[in-house]
Amino acid sequence: MTATYDRFETVQQSQQNGSKTIEQAILEAIAEARTTCETNGDGSPNCAVAWDIVEELQAEKAHQQQAKHRKTSLESFCDTHPDALECLMYDV
């Protein structure tokens, strides 16, 4: 069980460093969960923890997708017309 938890911490650290995408981490966690469940049995606590890790990673992916900034119509307009009066920024 500690090996699975350590793997989750490693995935979190690598995500913070930007060396691994969340999709890759999910795929690796799924493979780890399947291996853990085959080794320890489907009803084992280690199996449950491994699938909990997969679920947490999937929830984080969903959270990241929702948190992406969507441009407003004014921002889109200013991207195409940066010299328009509405888009000028003044330092006060």
ABEGO torsion letter per residue (X at the ends): XAAAAAAAAAAAAAAAAGABBAAAAAAAAAAAAAAAAAAAEAABAAAAAAAAAAAAAAAAAAAAAAABBBBBAAAAAAAABAABAAABBBBX
